[in-house]
Amino acid sequence: MTVLIVHWAVMLSAFLIFWFLALFCLLSVGLGEVDPETGAPLSPKLLLKAGIATAVTAVLWIVFYVLILMGVFDL
């Protein structure tokens, strides 16, 4: 039982790490116009970027999980 909890805790943390990495890579993409007073982008499209980060993370996480099931990585 403990091994199963640890396994899914590792998989959840891997998903979160992949998600934050993907989001941080996407934050600077397509910023467009910048407000001259604050320097902040006028339309950052954060929800779209979060959705793309989630899709990219799902693919990376599935590949990671398959590699664990094949025995390439060992938990």
N, C-alpha and C positions, 0 to 999 in steps of 0.2 A: 504494500500500500504506500509506504514512504517513498519507494523508488518511483512509483507512478506520479506522485505529487511533485517530486523533484524534477522528473522528466517534463511535465507540463509547465512547471515554473521556469525551467530553462527555455522551453519553446516560446512561452509568452514573453520572456525578457528578450529573446532573439527577435521576435516580431516587433517589439517596441523599439529596439535599437535600429533595426532595418528601417522602421517608419520614420524615426527622427532623422536618420541619415538621408533618406530620400527627400524628406521635407526640406531640410537645410540645403540640399543641393538644388532644389527647385525654387527656393525663395528669391533668388536673384534673376530668374528667367522671366522675361516679358514684363518688366516693370512699367514701361511706357513713360508718360509724362510725369515730371516731378514738380511738386509744389515749391516755388522759389523761396517762400518764407520758412518753411519747416524742413525742406529737403526730403520729405516723405513722398512716396509714389501716390498719385491720385487714385489709381485703380490697381491695388496689389493682387486682387483675385485670389485671396487666401483659401476660400472654400474649394475652388477648382484645383488649386495646388495640393490641398489636403486630400482630395479625391484621387488625384493622379499618384500621389505618394502612397496612398492605400493600395491602389492597383499594382504599382511596382513592388510594394512590400509583399503583397500576396504571392506574386510570382516568385520572388526571392525566397520567401519562407517555405513555399512548396518545394522548391529545388533543394533547400537546406534540409527539409524533413525527409525527402526521398534519399538524399545522400546519407542521412543517419540510418534510415531503414536498410540501405544497401550495405552498410558497414564501413563506408568511407570515413565517416566521423564517428567517434565513440563518445557517448555521454557517460 
